[in-house]
């Protein structure tokens, strides 16, 4: 049995467009990244996935300068016109703007845009920190702008750490018409026994919200390697909380390319899913992403 795959989280880029790639080298959450400080075009992504069973994909915003949100989408759509890949786009919008609707209006003109990612993860470790404070989900301006997403039919790619998940669950409860896609299975960064307990309990809180699904992605972020045993553990725990109908695979390429090739990564996920039924595997590797990101 070989289940076809939708890669629900990857990037392509031109180095010159990304401040964090074209500017000074600074420490990042995923460790040394000299190998990806360059262009990563769609043709290289297609070469990476060749023969792995990936049949469609979703591009997720890669932190171009905030004012270039539409330029990023236009760049990706041009790649789609030329190659047929990717099949859906998650763009960026600043939900702390006075009024986000003009940005959403522009993004809506691009037919492949399905949702928005504004990264909310905050951590006491500055190297892991992205958002300017941990509680943006409770900010009045953020919430006012967030309410507009449902009007545009946009989903929200949610990126938070465990200690932010109670607030994220409250946000999901307050906006039940919006689908939340939790990034990277909740970004487990503390692999101690106590850290795993905290993560699991927070995931259970978030998992009570039926409009939240979880990506099984970027599991090498904090260990800087492709570790099949680690992937299997996180997958098992996440699926136990969210169920097979609310989990979906994403490669996070080319970030994971820092330490692995695409085929070993896919093999690790396929191995982690071996104990599930064929219908459950198909759901997590293909069907859920097709439904969530409205890919025909």
C-alpha positions as CSV (number, residue, x, y, z in Angstrom):
1,X,0.0,0.0,0.0
2,X,1.4,3.4,-1.1
3,X,-0.8,6.3,0.0
4,X,-0.4,9.4,-2.1
5,X,0.8,12.5,-0.2
6,X,-0.1,16.1,-0.1
7,X,2.8,18.1,1.4
8,X,0.8,20.7,3.4
9,X,3.8,22.8,4.4
10,X,6.7,23.8,2.3
11,X,8.4,26.9,1.0
12,X,10.1,28.2,-2.1
13,X,12.0,31.5,-2.2
14,X,14.4,33.9,-3.7
15,X,17.1,34.8,-1.1
16,X,17.0,38.5,-1.9
17,X,13.3,38.8,-0.9
18,X,13.8,37.4,2.6
19,X,15.4,39.7,5.2
20,X,16.3,36.8,7.5
21,X,18.2,35.1,4.6
22,X,19.7,38.1,2.9
23,X,20.7,40.1,6.0
24,X,23.3,39.3,8.6
25,X,23.5,35.7,9.9
26,X,21.6,35.5,13.2
27,X,20.8,32.4,15.3
28,X,17.6,30.7,14.3
29,X,15.2,28.2,16.0
30,X,16.4,25.5,13.6
31,X,20.2,25.9,14.2
32,X,22.9,26.7,11.6
33,X,21.3,27.3,8.2
34,X,24.1,28.3,5.9
35,X,23.0,25.6,3.4
36,X,19.6,27.3,2.7
37,X,20.8,30.9,2.6
38,X,20.3,30.8,-1.2
39,X,17.5,30.7,-3.7
40,X,15.2,27.6,-3.3
41,X,13.1,27.6,-6.5
42,X,10.1,25.4,-7.3
43,X,12.2,23.3,-9.7
44,X,14.5,22.3,-6.9
45,X,11.5,21.4,-4.7
46,X,10.1,19.2,-7.5
47,X,13.5,17.5,-7.8
48,X,13.5,16.9,-4.1
49,X,10.1,15.2,-4.0
50,X,10.6,13.2,-7.2
51,X,9.6,9.6,-6.6
52,X,8.4,10.1,-3.1
53,X,4.7,9.8,-3.7
54,X,3.9,13.5,-3.2
55,X,1.2,14.5,-5.6
56,X,0.2,18.0,-4.5
57,X,1.5,20.7,-2.1
58,X,0.7,23.8,-0.1
59,X,3.1,26.7,0.1
60,X,3.3,28.5,3.5
61,X,4.5,32.1,3.8
62,X,8.3,32.4,4.4
63,X,8.5,35.8,6.1
64,X,9.1,38.2,3.3
65,X,9.2,41.8,4.4
66,X,5.6,42.5,5.8
67,X,4.9,45.1,3.2
68,X,5.5,42.5,0.5
69,X,2.8,40.1,1.5
70,X,1.1,40.3,-1.9
71,X,4.4,40.2,-3.8
72,X,5.2,36.9,-2.1
73,X,1.9,35.4,-3.2
74,X,2.3,36.7,-6.7
75,X,5.8,35.1,-6.9
76,X,4.4,31.7,-5.8
77,X,1.4,31.9,-8.1
78,X,3.8,32.6,-11.0
79,X,5.6,29.4,-10.1
80,X,2.3,27.6,-10.1
81,X,1.4,28.9,-13.5
82,X,4.7,27.7,-14.9
83,X,4.9,24.3,-13.2
84,X,1.5,23.4,-11.8
85,X,3.0,23.5,-8.2
86,X,2.0,24.4,-5.5
87,X,-1.7,23.9,-5.4
88,X,-2.6,26.2,-2.5
89,X,-1.0,29.1,-0.8
90,X,-1.0,30.3,2.8
91,X,-0.1,34.0,2.7
92,X,0.8,36.6,5.4
93,X,-1.3,39.5,6.8
94,X,-0.5,41.6,9.8
95,X,-3.4,41.2,12.1
96,X,-2.1,44.1,14.2
97,X,-2.7,46.6,11.5
98,X,-5.3,49.2,12.1
99,X,-7.4,47.5,9.4
100,X,-6.3,44.2,7.8
101,X,-9.1,44.2,5.2
102,X,-7.2,46.0,2.4
103,X,-4.5,43.4,2.7
104,X,-7.0,40.6,2.7
105,X,-8.8,42.2,-0.3
106,X,-5.5,42.1,-2.3
107,X,-4.7,38.5,-1.3
108,X,-8.3,37.4,-2.2
109,X,-7.6,38.3,-5.8
110,X,-5.1,35.4,-6.0
111,X,-7.0,32.2,-6.6
112,X,-4.6,29.9,-4.8
113,X,-4.7,31.7,-1.4
114,X,-6.5,29.6,1.2
115,X,-5.4,31.1,4.4
116,X,-3.1,33.3,6.5
117,X,-0.2,32.7,8.8
118,X,1.0,35.3,11.3
119,X,3.4,33.6,13.6
120,X,2.5,34.0,17.2
121,X,5.1,31.8,19.0
122,X,6.9,33.5,21.9
123,X,9.4,31.8,24.2
124,X,11.6,32.9,27.1
125,X,14.6,31.7,25.0
126,X,15.1,34.6,22.6
127,X,16.4,32.3,19.9
128,X,13.0,30.6,19.8
129,X,11.0,33.8,20.0
130,X,9.2,35.3,17.0
131,X,6.2,37.3,18.3
132,X,6.8,40.5,20.2
133,X,4.8,39.2,23.2
134,X,3.2,35.9,24.2
135,X,-0.4,36.9,24.4
136,X,-1.2,38.5,21.0
137,X,-4.4,36.2,20.8
138,X,-5.9,38.5,23.5
139,X,-5.0,41.8,21.8
140,X,-8.1,43.8,20.9
141,X,-6.7,44.9,17.5
142,X,-5.6,41.4,16.6
143,X,-9.0,40.0,17.5
144,X,-10.9,42.6,15.5
145,X,-8.8,41.8,12.5
146,X,-9.0,38.1,13.1
147,X,-12.8,38.3,12.9
148,X,-12.4,39.3,9.2
149,X,-10.8,36.0,8.2
150,X,-14.1,34.1,8.2
151,X,-15.6,36.8,5.8
152,X,-12.9,35.9,3.3
153,X,-13.1,32.2,3.8
154,X,-9.5,32.1,5.0
155,X,-8.1,29.6,7.5
156,X,-5.4,30.5,10.0
157,X,-2.1,28.6,10.4
158,X,-1.5,28.8,14.1
159,X,2.0,28.7,15.4
160,X,2.4,28.7,19.2
161,X,4.3,26.9,22.0
162,X,2.7,24.8,24.7
163,X,2.3,27.6,27.2
164,X,0.3,29.6,24.7
165,X,-2.2,26.9,23.8
166,X,-4.8,27.8,26.4
167,X,-5.0,31.2,24.9
168,X,-5.1,29.7,21.4
169,X,-7.9,27.4,22.4
170,X,-9.8,30.4,23.7
171,X,-9.3,32.1,20.3
172,X,-10.5,29.1,18.4
173,X,-13.6,28.8,20.6
174,X,-14.4,32.5,20.0
175,X,-14.0,32.1,16.2
176,X,-15.6,28.7,15.4
177,X,-16.1,29.5,11.7
178,X,-12.4,29.7,11.1
179,X,-10.3,26.6,10.7
180,X,-7.1,26.7,12.7
181,X,-4.1,24.6,11.5
182,X,-1.7,24.1,14.3
183,X,1.9,24.3,13.0
184,X,4.4,21.6,13.6
185,X,2.3,19.6,16.1
186,X,2.6,22.3,18.7
187,X,6.4,22.8,18.5
188,X,7.6,20.4,21.3
189,X,10.8,22.0,22.3
190,X,11.4,20.6,25.8
191,X,12.0,16.9,25.4
192,X,12.4,16.2,29.1
193,X,9.8,14.0,30.7
194,X,8.3,17.1,32.4
195,X,8.3,19.0,29.1
196,X,6.5,16.3,27.3
197,X,3.8,16.3,30.0
198,X,3.3,20.0,29.7
199,X,3.1,19.8,25.9
200,X,0.7,16.9,26.0
201,X,-1.7,18.6,28.5
202,X,-1.6,21.8,26.4
203,X,-2.3,19.9,23.2
204,X,-5.3,18.2,24.9
205,X,-6.7,21.6,25.7
206,X,-6.3,22.8,22.1
207,X,-7.6,19.5,20.8
208,X,-11.0,20.1,22.5
209,X,-11.7,22.7,19.9
210,X,-13.2,21.0,16.8
211,X,-12.1,23.7,14.4
212,X,-8.4,23.0,15.2
213,X,-6.3,20.5,13.2
214,X,-2.6,19.7,13.6
215,X,0.2,19.5,11.1
216,X,2.6,16.7,11.5
217,X,5.6,18.7,10.4
218,X,9.0,20.3,11.2
219,X,9.7,17.7,13.9
220,X,13.4,18.1,13.4
221,X,13.3,21.8,14.4
222,X,14.6,21.4,17.9
223,X,16.8,18.3,17.5
224,X,18.3,19.3,14.1
225,X,18.1,15.8,12.6
226,X,15.6,13.4,11.0
227,X,14.8,11.0,13.9
228,X,12.3,8.4,13.0
229,X,11.8,7.4,16.7
230,X,11.1,11.0,17.7
231,X,8.7,11.5,14.7
232,X,6.9,8.3,15.6
233,X,6.4,9.4,19.3
234,X,5.1,12.9,18.4
235,X,2.8,11.5,15.7
236,X,1.4,8.9,18.0
237,X,0.7,11.4,20.8
238,X,-0.8,14.0,18.4
239,X,-3.1,11.6,16.6
240,X,-4.2,10.2,20.0
241,X,-5.3,13.8,20.9
242,X,-6.7,15.1,17.6
243,X,-7.7,11.9,15.8
244,X,-6.7,10.8,12.3
245,X,-9.3,13.0,10.8
246,X,-7.6,16.2,12.2
247,X,-3.9,15.5,11.4
248,X,-2.0,16.3,8.2
249,X,1.6,15.9,6.9
250,X,3.9,18.8,6.0
251,X,7.6,18.6,5.1
252,X,8.7,22.1,6.1
253,X,11.2,21.9,3.2
254,X,13.7,23.3,2.6
255,X,14.3,23.9,6.3
256,X,14.4,20.2,7.0
257,X,16.8,19.9,4.1
258,X,19.4,21.4,6.4
259,X,19.7,17.9,7.9
260,X,17.9,15.4,5.7
261,X,16.9,14.6,2.2
262,X,13.2,14.4,1.3
263,X,13.0,10.6,0.8
264,X,14.3,9.7,4.3
265,X,11.9,12.2,5.8
266,X,8.9,10.7,4.0
267,X,10.1,7.2,5.0
268,X,10.1,8.2,8.6
269,X,6.5,9.5,8.5
270,X,5.3,6.5,6.6
271,X,6.9,4.3,9.2
272,X,5.3,6.3,12.0
273,X,1.9,5.7,10.4
274,X,2.2,2.0,9.7
275,X,0.1,1.0,12.6
276,X,-2.9,2.9,11.4
277,X,-5.5,1.7,8.9
278,X,-5.2,2.5,5.2
279,X,-8.1,4.9,5.4
280,X,-6.4,6.7,8.4
281,X,-3.1,6.9,6.6
282,X,-4.8,8.3,3.5
283,X,-6.6,10.9,5.7
284,X,-3.4,12.1,7.4
285,X,-1.1,12.0,4.3
286,X,-3.6,13.3,1.7
287,X,-7.3,13.7,2.3
288,X,-7.3,16.0,5.3
289,X,-4.9,18.5,3.6
290,X,-7.1,18.4,0.5
291,X,-10.2,19.2,2.7
292,X,-8.6,21.8,4.9
293,X,-6.8,23.7,2.1
294,X,-9.6,23.1,-0.5
295,X,-7.4,21.3,-3.0
296,X,-9.3,19.7,-5.8
